Amino acid sequence: MLWALCASTRILVPSEIGLGKRWGPRVQFQTQAIKTIERGGQGYVAYCYGELVDSVGNPNVFGQFFRKFNDMVQANEDIIYAGVPGSGDVSMSIAVPGAKISQLHHDADGTLGILYFPNVYTQKRPDSNTNTHDVTVEFKSAKSGKYKVEVYRDGALQSSDIRQFEAGQVATGLTLTDVKETEAVFIKITRAE
């Protein structure tokens, strides 16, 4: 009985991650927030003391970064909040050295992939990294059908289209160009039928 209760109960354990001039690079905050999300965590907090705004209260470079990242998280809350690690009906894979695509799914309702470079923040001056890659995402579906594929970059929905996937077959065709090693790309897949 206790196991059943624990298995169905979700507990919010926010990760406090420093962001701002004295706390660390933007990409370090992003990486730690994604690591919290990919493990099924339901929240993160920017640990800072007014370091996201300038002297007159407007978002500075850290504040703008936080806002864009948070906008992508909010746009995908339906899967992030109720999701569990792993893929749903459609799994995603990539083959770019140093890159990772973490996946969460919410039953058969959808899968969210978060593409990022998890070790870039360990470099010297990581926020200055200008390296880019073209990344091809492969999809493998457990069920045939039409799926909506949405791509979020730089804080906003960048593309949305409907694709037909066949059960058990690998489908390619989503090529993301000029993906910065310092950015996170959110890819959401939901049934279109």
C-alpha positions in Angstrom: 0.0 0.0 0.0 2.8 2.4 0.9 4.5 1.7 -2.4 1.4 2.4 -4.4 1.0 5.7 -2.5 4.6 6.7 -3.2 4.4 5.7 -6.8 1.4 8.0 -7.4 2.5 10.9 -5.4 4.6 13.7 -6.9 6.7 15.8 -4.6 8.1 19.2 -5.7 11.8 19.5 -4.8 13.1 22.6 -6.5 16.8 22.9 -7.3 18.4 26.2 -6.4 21.0 27.1 -9.0 23.1 30.2 -9.0 22.7 32.7 -11.8 24.4 36.0 -12.2 27.8 37.6 -12.3 28.9 36.3 -8.9 27.2 32.9 -9.2 28.4 31.5 -12.5 27.9 31.4 -16.3 24.4 31.3 -17.9 25.1 28.0 -19.5 26.0 26.5 -16.1 22.5 27.5 -14.8 20.9 26.1 -17.9 22.7 22.8 -17.6 21.8 22.3 -14.0 18.2 23.3 -14.6 17.9 20.7 -17.5 19.5 18.0 -15.3 16.8 18.7 -12.7 14.1 18.5 -15.4 15.4 15.4 -17.1 15.3 13.5 -13.8 11.6 14.3 -13.5 12.1 17.3 -11.1 9.2 19.7 -11.1 10.9 22.9 -10.4 14.1 25.0 -10.3 14.9 28.3 -8.8 17.5 30.9 -9.8 19.6 31.6 -6.7 20.5 35.3 -7.1 20.2 38.6 -5.4 19.0 41.1 -7.9 21.5 40.0 -10.4 19.0 39.5 -13.2 18.3 43.2 -13.6 20.3 46.3 -14.4 20.4 49.5 -12.2 17.0 50.7 -13.3 15.2 47.3 -13.0 15.3 46.1 -16.7 16.4 42.5 -17.4 20.2 42.4 -18.0 21.9 39.7 -20.0 21.3 37.1 -17.2 17.6 38.2 -16.8 17.0 38.0 -20.6 18.6 34.5 -20.7 16.5 33.4 -17.7 13.3 34.7 -19.2 13.9 32.9 -22.6 14.7 29.6 -20.9 11.7 29.9 -18.6 9.4 30.7 -21.6 10.4 27.4 -23.2 9.9 25.5 -20.0 6.4 27.1 -19.5 5.5 26.3 -23.1 6.1 22.6 -22.3 4.8 22.5 -18.8 2.2 19.9 -19.7 4.9 17.3 -20.2 7.5 18.6 -17.8 5.2 18.8 -14.8 3.5 15.4 -15.2 6.3 13.7 -17.2 8.7 10.9 -16.2 12.1 10.3 -17.7 12.2 8.4 -21.0 10.4 8.5 -24.3 6.7 7.9 -24.9 5.3 6.7 -28.2 8.1 8.4 -30.1 11.8 8.3 -29.1 14.4 10.7 -30.3 18.2 10.2 -31.0 21.1 12.3 -32.2 24.7 11.5 -33.2 26.6 14.7 -32.4 29.7 14.3 -30.2 29.2 16.1 -26.9 25.5 16.6 -27.4 22.7 15.0 -25.4 18.9 14.7 -25.9 17.1 14.1 -22.7 13.5 12.9 -22.9 10.4 13.0 -20.7 7.0 11.6 -21.5 3.5 11.9 -20.1 1.8 8.6 -20.8 1.0 8.5 -24.5 0.2 12.2 -24.5 3.6 13.2 -25.7 7.4 13.3 -25.4 9.6 16.3 -24.8 13.3 16.1 -25.9 15.7 18.7 -24.6 18.8 18.9 -26.8 21.9 20.5 -25.1 25.7 20.1 -24.6 26.0 19.1 -20.9 29.7 19.6 -20.5 30.1 23.0 -22.2 29.9 24.9 -18.9 33.1 23.3 -17.7 35.1 25.2 -20.4 36.9 28.4 -19.7 34.5 31.3 -20.3 31.7 29.0 -21.5 29.2 31.8 -22.3 31.6 33.0 -24.9 31.6 29.7 -26.8 30.5 30.3 -30.4 30.7 26.7 -31.6 27.7 25.6 -33.6 26.5 22.3 -35.1 23.9 21.1 -37.5 22.0 18.4 -35.6 19.8 15.8 -37.3 17.2 14.3 -35.0 16.0 10.7 -35.7 12.6 9.6 -34.5 11.4 6.0 -33.8 7.8 5.5 -33.1 6.2 2.6 -31.3 2.8 3.4 -32.9 2.0 4.4 -36.4 0.2 7.7 -36.8 0.4 11.5 -37.3 2.4 13.4 -34.8 2.9 17.2 -34.3 6.6 18.1 -33.9 7.3 21.5 -32.3 10.7 23.0 -32.0 11.5 25.8 -29.4 14.6 27.8 -29.6 15.8 31.1 -28.2 12.7 31.3 -25.9 10.0 30.8 -28.5 8.3 28.3 -30.9 10.4 28.3 -34.0 8.6 25.6 -36.1 5.7 23.3 -36.0 4.7 20.6 -38.5 2.7 17.3 -38.8 4.7 14.2 -39.6 3.6 10.6 -40.3 5.6 8.0 -38.4 5.4 4.2 -39.0 5.7 1.8 -36.1 9.2 0.4 -35.6 10.8 2.5 -38.4 13.4 5.2 -37.9 12.4 8.5 -39.5 14.9 11.3 -40.0 14.4 14.7 -41.5 14.4 17.1 -38.6 17.7 19.0 -39.1 18.4 21.8 -36.7 21.0 24.2 -38.2 23.6 26.2 -36.3 22.8 24.8 -32.8 25.0 26.7 -30.4 26.8 24.6 -27.8 25.4 27.1 -25.3 21.8 26.8 -26.2 19.0 24.4 -25.3 16.5 23.2 -27.9 13.1 21.9 -26.8 11.4 19.4 -29.2 7.9 18.4 -28.3 6.1 15.5 -30.0 2.3 15.0 -29.5 -0.3 12.9 -31.4 -2.0 14.9 -34.2 -5.0 12.6 -34.6 
